[in-house]
Amino acid sequence: MEYEVGKLAPGYYADLIALDKSPLNDIGQLSAVWFVMQQGKVIHHHEQDKSAVI
């Protein structure tokens, strides 16, 4: 596993979130997540929120 983590590259696993703007300038950006990737697979995308009932 040590050769499958630690990089953003083809063939590697990644846990990350994608944001529209930097949270370093505005911590509130963490509430506007575009997508979540876990173990190299997108598990949540902002497009899914359009059909969500709140």
Backbone bond lengths (Angstrom), bond angles and torsions (degrees), N, CA, C in turn:
res aa  C-N    CA-C-N  psi(-1)  N-CA   C-N-CA  omega(-1)  CA-C   N-CA-C  phi
1 M - - - 1.444 - - 1.529 111.76 -
2 E 1.316 118.81 -26.36 1.461 120.48 -176.85 1.530 112.32 -60.69
3 Y 1.332 117.83 -21.70 1.459 120.31 178.67 1.527 112.51 -96.54
4 E 1.333 117.26 8.18 1.458 121.91 179.72 1.523 112.34 -115.00
5 V 1.322 118.22 -1.96 1.457 121.55 -179.56 1.524 109.90 -129.99
6 G 1.349 115.67 164.10 1.461 119.79 175.20 1.511 114.59 99.25
7 K 1.346 117.41 -0.33 1.461 121.96 179.51 1.521 109.78 -141.05
8 L 1.315 115.48 156.14 1.461 121.01 166.65 1.521 105.52 -102.74
9 A 1.305 115.89 93.74 1.460 121.77 -176.59 1.527 108.90 -156.67
10 P 1.341 116.79 156.06 1.467 119.35 177.24 1.527 111.06 -55.09
11 G 1.330 115.36 136.79 1.452 120.72 178.77 1.522 114.46 89.79
12 Y 1.324 117.74 -3.85 1.460 122.51 179.38 1.524 109.34 -106.12
13 Y 1.319 116.59 153.69 1.459 122.12 174.54 1.514 108.47 -91.66
14 A 1.343 116.92 148.48 1.461 119.62 -179.53 1.520 110.37 -143.41
15 D 1.316 116.30 140.64 1.459 123.51 168.89 1.525 104.89 -114.67
16 L 1.320 116.40 117.45 1.460 119.25 -178.51 1.514 110.76 -158.09
17 I 1.329 114.77 165.76 1.453 121.31 171.72 1.526 107.23 -123.04
18 A 1.323 116.16 148.97 1.461 121.59 177.12 1.522 107.98 -113.08
19 L 1.304 115.09 131.24 1.459 122.29 -179.79 1.521 109.70 -120.29
20 D 1.327 116.47 157.53 1.459 121.43 177.78 1.531 111.02 -74.97
21 K 1.330 116.81 -37.02 1.471 122.18 -177.89 1.519 109.78 -134.68
22 S 1.293 116.19 164.08 1.461 122.04 -176.97 1.526 112.46 -70.10
23 P 1.330 117.69 129.66 1.465 120.16 175.29 1.536 111.58 -75.18
24 L 1.324 117.48 -10.32 1.464 120.02 176.95 1.520 110.92 -68.35
25 N 1.332 116.61 -29.83 1.465 121.50 178.85 1.526 112.49 -91.41
26 D 1.335 116.50 -28.30 1.467 121.79 -177.46 1.529 108.29 -150.97
27 I 1.317 116.69 101.93 1.472 121.53 -177.00 1.529 111.57 -59.72
28 G 1.309 117.70 -23.25 1.459 122.09 178.12 1.524 113.10 -62.74
29 Q 1.324 117.50 -17.65 1.459 120.87 178.05 1.528 111.87 -62.85
30 L 1.319 117.37 -21.06 1.461 120.39 178.64 1.531 112.40 -67.04
31 S 1.316 117.04 -13.75 1.466 119.95 176.55 1.533 111.60 -91.48
32 A 1.325 116.74 -0.57 1.470 121.48 -179.85 1.533 109.38 -119.38
33 V 1.316 116.67 63.23 1.462 122.35 -177.19 1.529 109.86 -78.98
34 W 1.327 117.56 128.99 1.469 122.24 178.20 1.513 110.88 -79.96
35 F 1.325 117.02 -45.55 1.451 119.03 173.74 1.516 110.61 -157.78
36 V 1.333 114.37 159.80 1.462 122.54 177.09 1.520 107.08 -119.16
37 M 1.328 115.98 131.66 1.458 121.15 176.32 1.517 107.82 -118.21
38 Q 1.332 115.73 129.88 1.459 121.19 178.44 1.518 108.34 -129.06
39 Q 1.312 115.84 127.09 1.464 122.91 -178.09 1.522 111.88 52.41
40 G 1.340 115.51 39.06 1.461 120.83 175.69 1.510 115.58 81.64
41 K 1.351 118.53 4.35 1.464 121.73 179.87 1.523 109.82 -122.06
42 V 1.340 116.48 136.17 1.457 121.04 176.50 1.519 107.91 -71.25
43 I 1.346 116.30 120.33 1.468 119.95 -179.08 1.521 112.01 -108.70
44 H 1.332 116.51 -12.26 1.466 120.44 175.49 1.516 107.99 -151.10
45 H 1.313 116.84 135.88 1.464 122.30 178.49 1.512 107.46 -133.52
46 H 1.330 116.73 143.89 1.468 120.31 -176.37 1.525 112.63 -58.30
47 E 1.321 119.05 -25.28 1.465 121.76 178.06 1.532 110.99 -63.20
48 Q 1.332 117.87 -27.72 1.464 121.42 178.57 1.519 110.87 -66.02
49 D 1.329 117.15 -27.85 1.458 120.87 -177.32 1.526 112.45 -68.29
50 K 1.301 118.95 -22.19 1.462 121.82 -177.07 1.525 112.30 -62.76
51 S 1.334 116.28 -29.82 1.468 119.25 -178.88 1.524 112.49 -99.14
52 A 1.324 116.75 -1.34 1.464 120.49 -178.01 1.524 110.31 -73.08
53 V 1.311 116.26 142.09 1.455 121.95 175.17 1.523 107.79 -100.61
54 I 1.315 115.39 125.10 1.474 119.84 -178.31 1.509 109.62 -110.51
